[in-house]
Amino acid sequence: MQGTVEVTDLFKGAFLLCMGARLDKVRVRNNGRAIATFLITGKDLDRHDSDYRCGRALVNPVQLRESLNHLRDVMFDKLRKHDPASRKRYAGQEGREKHDDRQRDHR
């Protein structure tokens, strides 16, 4: 059954994407500090969420890493656009993460 869930947990969001879900939207809330939330749609989200929380989640690690990088890139882009003053804080995040991934790949 098609469903929708809103998450703030990058790892849970990346896991759901690996299970075939789709990132529908990224929203920014501000409760004293900016927080990105991911609106994810897909089939069997309740079952995948339960598997994730109970430790039964199995995923391709390369796919998980790619999904994490995608969510981070989208999140930092949205946060920079939401709060122009935070551009310095989030500047270079994408490049640094990609550089870190390349470093890990060569170990």
C-alpha positions as CSV (number, residue, x, y, z in Angstrom):
1,M,0.0,0.0,0.0
2,Q,1.3,3.5,-1.0
3,G,2.0,5.7,2.0
4,T,3.7,8.8,3.2
5,V,6.0,9.4,6.1
6,E,7.9,12.5,7.3
7,V,11.3,11.8,8.9
8,T,14.2,13.9,10.3
9,D,16.5,10.9,10.7
10,L,19.0,10.8,7.7
11,F,19.7,7.1,8.1
12,K,16.0,6.1,8.3
13,G,15.3,8.3,5.3
14,A,18.2,6.7,3.3
15,F,17.1,3.2,4.3
16,L,13.5,3.9,3.1
17,L,14.9,5.2,-0.2
18,C,17.0,2.0,-0.6
19,M,13.7,0.1,-0.1
20,G,12.2,1.7,-3.1
21,A,10.6,4.8,-1.6
22,R,10.8,8.2,-3.2
23,L,11.8,11.6,-1.7
24,D,8.8,13.8,-2.3
25,K,9.8,17.0,-0.6
26,V,12.2,18.5,1.9
27,R,10.8,21.0,4.4
28,V,12.6,23.3,6.9
29,R,11.1,23.9,10.3
30,N,12.5,26.4,12.7
31,N,12.2,25.7,16.4
32,G,15.0,27.9,17.5
33,R,17.2,26.3,14.8
34,A,16.5,25.1,11.3
35,I,15.6,21.4,11.0
36,A,15.1,19.6,7.7
37,T,12.3,17.1,7.4
38,F,12.0,14.6,4.5
39,L,8.6,13.7,3.1
40,I,9.0,10.2,1.7
41,T,6.4,8.2,-0.2
42,G,6.3,4.6,-1.2
43,K,5.0,1.1,-0.6
44,D,5.1,-0.7,2.7
45,L,6.6,2.2,4.6
46,D,5.1,0.9,7.9
47,R,6.7,-2.5,7.5
48,H,10.1,-1.0,6.5
49,D,9.9,1.4,9.4
50,S,9.3,-1.5,11.8
51,D,12.2,-3.5,10.3
52,Y,14.4,-0.5,10.7
53,R,13.5,0.1,14.4
54,C,13.7,-3.6,15.3
55,G,17.1,-4.3,13.7
56,R,15.8,-6.5,10.9
57,A,16.7,-4.0,8.2
58,L,19.0,-5.3,5.4
59,V,20.3,-3.0,2.7
60,N,23.1,-2.8,0.1
61,P,25.7,-0.6,1.8
62,V,26.7,1.1,-1.4
63,Q,23.1,2.0,-2.1
64,L,22.7,3.3,1.5
65,R,25.8,5.5,1.2
66,E,24.5,7.0,-2.1
67,S,21.1,7.6,-0.5
68,L,22.7,9.3,2.5
69,N,24.8,11.5,0.2
70,H,21.7,12.4,-1.8
71,L,19.7,13.3,1.3
72,R,22.6,15.4,2.7
73,D,23.0,17.3,-0.5
74,V,19.3,18.1,-0.7
75,M,19.1,19.0,3.0
76,F,22.1,21.4,2.9
77,D,20.9,23.0,-0.3
78,K,17.4,23.6,1.3
79,L,18.9,24.9,4.6
80,R,21.1,27.3,2.6
81,K,18.1,28.6,0.7
82,H,16.0,28.8,3.9
83,D,18.4,30.8,5.9
84,P,20.8,33.0,3.8
85,A,22.7,33.8,7.0
86,S,23.6,30.1,7.4
87,R,25.4,29.9,4.1
88,K,28.7,30.1,5.8
89,R,27.8,27.4,8.2
90,Y,26.8,25.0,5.5
91,A,29.2,26.2,2.8
92,G,31.4,23.4,1.5
93,Q,29.4,20.6,3.1
94,E,28.7,18.9,-0.2
95,G,32.3,19.1,-1.3
96,R,33.7,17.9,2.0
97,E,31.3,14.9,2.2
98,K,32.2,13.8,-1.4
99,H,35.9,14.2,-0.6
100,D,35.4,12.1,2.6
101,D,33.7,9.4,0.6
102,R,36.5,9.3,-2.0
103,Q,39.0,9.0,0.9
104,R,37.1,6.1,2.4
105,D,36.8,4.4,-1.1
106,H,40.6,4.3,-1.4
107,R,41.3,2.7,2.0
